[in-house]
């Protein structure tokens, strides 16, 4: 139940005897403690500012992903000829693109394992 506003009532439209936390907004936009309430969005939550740095970063990442995809497709299209690959125990005839992708995958695997070993050493010091 609310009471009508009186000249002596510091918080019009509130229930008498119920304390209000400092800094909270009273009905009508009045606040206690001299501060204003933070703005709220359409869902009642706080208004979020849009960070242009995140948007630019996502755009750059998307452009880079698109560029890498196009380069990989062109790489596959132009490297279809077969090549002889001499392994330690056998000779294999395979498409050049397959040989290059396997070599790149093995290089990434070795690099990842080396990074994991170094990280574990640093953690154990």
C-alpha positions in Angstrom: 0.0 0.0 0.0 1.3 3.4 -0.9 0.6 6.7 0.8 -0.2 10.0 -0.9 2.7 12.4 -1.1 3.0 14.9 1.6 5.4 17.9 1.8 7.3 16.1 4.6 7.6 12.8 2.7 11.1 12.4 1.3 10.1 9.5 -0.9 6.6 10.0 -2.3 4.8 6.9 -3.5 6.6 4.5 -1.1 5.3 2.5 1.7 5.9 4.1 5.1 8.2 2.2 7.4 9.9 0.2 4.6 13.6 1.3 4.4 15.0 2.1 0.9 18.6 1.1 0.1 20.9 4.1 -0.6 21.3 4.8 -4.3 18.1 3.0 -5.4 15.6 4.7 -7.5 12.2 5.6 -6.1 9.1 5.8 -8.2 9.2 8.9 -10.3 12.9 8.7 -10.9 14.0 10.1 -7.5 16.9 8.4 -5.9 18.2 8.1 -2.4 21.7 9.2 -1.7 21.8 11.7 -4.6 22.7 9.2 -7.3 20.8 8.1 -10.3 19.9 4.5 -11.2 21.8 3.0 -14.2 19.9 3.0 -17.5 18.0 -0.1 -18.3 17.3 -1.7 -21.7 14.0 -3.0 -23.1 14.4 -6.3 -21.1 15.0 -4.4 -17.9 18.7 -5.3 -17.8 21.5 -2.9 -17.9 22.1 -1.2 -21.2 25.3 -2.5 -22.9 27.5 -0.3 -24.9 28.5 -1.8 -28.2 32.3 -2.2 -28.4 33.5 -1.4 -31.9 36.8 -3.2 -31.2 35.0 -6.6 -30.9 33.0 -5.9 -34.1 36.2 -5.0 -36.0 38.0 -8.0 -34.6 35.2 -10.4 -35.7 35.1 -8.8 -39.2 38.9 -9.2 -39.6 38.7 -12.8 -38.4 35.9 -13.5 -40.9 37.8 -11.9 -43.7 40.9 -13.9 -42.8 38.9 -17.1 -42.7 37.4 -16.4 -46.1 40.8 -15.6 -47.6 42.4 -18.8 -46.2 39.5 -20.9 -47.4 39.9 -19.5 -51.0 43.6 -20.0 -50.9 43.2 -23.6 -49.8 40.6 -24.3 -52.5 43.0 -22.9 -55.1 45.8 -24.9 -53.6 43.8 -28.1 -54.0 42.7 -27.3 -57.6 46.2 -26.5 -58.9 48.1 -29.3 -57.2 46.3 -32.4 -58.5 49.2 -34.1 -60.3 50.6 -37.3 -58.9 54.1 -37.5 -57.4 56.3 -40.3 -56.1 56.9 -40.1 -52.4 59.8 -42.1 -51.0 59.1 -43.3 -47.5 61.6 -45.1 -45.3 60.0 -48.5 -45.9 58.2 -48.0 -49.3 57.6 -45.8 -52.3 54.1 -44.3 -52.7 52.4 -42.6 -55.7 49.9 -39.9 -54.4 48.5 -36.5 -55.4 50.8 -33.6 -54.5 48.1 -31.9 -52.5 47.7 -34.9 -50.3 51.5 -35.1 -49.7 51.7 -31.4 -48.8 48.7 -31.5 -46.5 50.1 -34.6 -44.7 53.4 -32.9 -44.3 51.8 -29.7 -42.9 49.7 -31.8 -40.5 52.7 -33.6 -39.2 54.6 -30.3 -38.8 51.6 -28.9 -36.8 51.5 -32.0 -34.7 55.2 -31.8 -33.9 55.0 -28.1 -33.1 52.0 -28.6 -30.8 53.7 -31.4 -28.9 56.9 -29.3 -28.5 54.7 -26.4 -27.2 53.0 -28.7 -24.7 56.3 -30.0 -23.4 57.7 -26.5 -22.9 54.4 -25.4 -21.2 54.6 -28.5 -18.8 58.3 -27.7 -18.0 57.4 -24.1 -17.1 54.5 -25.2 -15.0 56.7 -27.6 -13.0 59.4 -25.1 -12.1 
